[in-house]
Amino acid sequence: MLSFTHLPPLPLFSGIYLPTSRQFTSFRIRMSSSYSTDSIPPPPDNAIVLGCGGITVDFLATVDSFPQPDDKIRSTSLKVQGGGNAGNALTCAARLGLNSRLISKLANDSQGKGMLEELEADGVDTSFLVVSKEGNSPFTYIIVDKQTKTRTCIHTPGDPPMLPTDLSQSSMLSALDRASIVYFDVRLHETALVIAKEAGRKNIPILVDAEKKRDGLDDLLQFADYVVCSAKFPQAWTEVSSTPGALVSMLLRLPKLKFVIVTLGEEGCLMLQRASKAEVLESQETDIESLLETLKHRKDSTTIFPTCVSSERTKLKANGIGTVSGRLFLGTAEKVPPEELVDTTGAGDAFIGAVLYAICAGMPPEKMLPFAAQVAGCSCRALGARTGLPHRTDPRLVPFLV
């Protein structure tokens, strides 16, 4: 089994809301020693997250710089551990205190057995995994460039692939029983769609990880209550030229969607939340591009810790696209010192794991976004997608949870 690296705690901070005007709200963290792990509230009662998607074995090789074609180079370190979007996000959620169930497929080989052991050690319920007697479990070669702090992934899918018939009706219903939320990374889209339809019938909210265009993604998005997507996805999916306009387009095209978050790496994240019918107010339309520029000017650039600034509910207009009523949020990322930044592999999965926790815990967006950014920042301080995932008692998370 893999041994996890425990990093020294950072200074403790206290969270406060700072109203800046009638139109904007900021969330920031200030230095304080008033919090301890004893002040952390318990995790949400009986909160269960069901995930369906990819799991792999990751072979992580760190190199001084990425090789040129036909080069022969040496790695400076090598780590073998579990990976895959769903596996990482569910591990993160489990470490934060949620009951995590995972639906996926692997083979009865040494790699598959290692994945099972690692997931179970983190408290992930693996009883709904499909294990093939033959074939190979999925695996990924990851090259981590120490010079540019980037990672390059070469993935080999598992064989045989998962089919909807691999998951019995009774097993699916058991997996969905008492589930608080269902998460899809769109890796197993045919099986995911069957689960999404049943979750929809049971009124279980759904979060979709829209990393990039994939087979079956459009169908799954129709069931989504929440979407977390990569920086390039909104514009690629909507064919709208700007990210804010693309977010408006997504809410207009997906009427069930409550919010969409686009992660922007070291630039933080942007979130558009739809106002409920009861919250819709008569107000003048606000150009979303101009509003984003205003939020950028209002964000706190002096702190290294994640913050959030937001608009009040208003009618957000994107020229040539339409108008939605809602709120726009701009979150910052943790400014991880270069000497502490090891590997960004799985940072997006860590962010999603924290968002799943925040939804189950009923966190407001002003608190959810800095919390998720902090969890993602912690994950970047160790090699691999899971080594640096923090537990809920990690002192670096305390001020974001109280």
Phi, psi and omega in degrees: 000154182280137174265135185267140180278130177257123185267153178295142182292148174273170177302152179274153184223159176243143183262135178219155173264132179239101177292127183259335177190183178289341187256344187224150176229140178243149171235128179217166180243130179244153182296138179195157175245018187278349184254145173225170180297338178292340183272358180289128176291156179294159177295162180306134182302125173055028179286127182236127174249128176256126178244144175228122180167205190275140167229147181214172162259128179260128171256104187259113178249121177269133180231156179295322176203152184296137184288153171276161178307134178072010176285157167237119182229169177252146173279151177266342174199159179219134177225140176242122180203169178292152179209204184094140186306307183294317179300318180291313183296320180289326175296317178300312180299321180294317180294334178277350174118002178274153170279116187249129175242141185231131172250121178195189181220139175217177181253162179276058177242179184298323179293318178297317179297321177296320178297316179300312182299319182292316179297315181295325178296332178269004176086014177278131178285112183258010186291347180258006176287143176264125181248117178278137179290334181235178178089199182228148174284152179292148177213161184222131169271128181236122177258116181260117182270111181293332184286313183261355182059039179242167176225141179243128186249135175237109189256138173244114183296158175287157180218131002285153181291161179281137176241155179305329181289346177291336182254114181291157178300317181295321178294318179297316180295324177294320179295323181279347184301121178064015179295137179274329181200151178240137183239135177233135172258004175069015178286323182245067195294326181292314177294319181301321182294321177298316180293319181298320180297318180290321177298321177298320178295330181267004180058036175268124182297152185233135173244130179247131174270104181262078182288317177196172178297128178221160174302132177086352183297315182302320179294317181293324181298333179295338180263354190284133169270330182222143176228132170242125187229162179284169188301322186271346189295312186304316180290322180293321184283321184267342186062031174262142192286340182235154180296313179301316178297323179294324178293320175299316180300320180296317179293327178288323182278339182238084188297340179279344189292128179269321173206157174229135177242134172246123180274140188235027178063227182292349177275356177098229182203163178229135182227136174242119181250129178284139174280142176288165181301324180290338183265352183292122181246152173288119180203165177288153178287143179241128178293123187292329178295315179294322180296320178297318178299322178294318178297321179299323179288335184268346184292153181275109181262004185268341183258150179273352184262152185300140177226175179211138173232143186218161173269167168280172177295133180202174174271114185262121185251133171243118185304130178078000184241309181147193185225139173229150175267129181176198180232146177250133181238138175239115179252146177259158177267161172292139176271088182287125179303141183306324181288345179260344181282114184254311189199128180268004179303126176081006181298322178294324177293321177297317178302314181293319177303320178290324177295319177301316178297314183298320178297314180295328181275355180072028179293139171289156181304325181300333178263326182297314186294313176297323178298312180297322178295323179293318178298317179296321178297320177299320184293337183279358185266009179213158183286130178098166185283338187246337185305316185268003180298125184278156169271161186297337180272003178299127182304334180289342181262344187308309183294342180272347183256336183281000000 
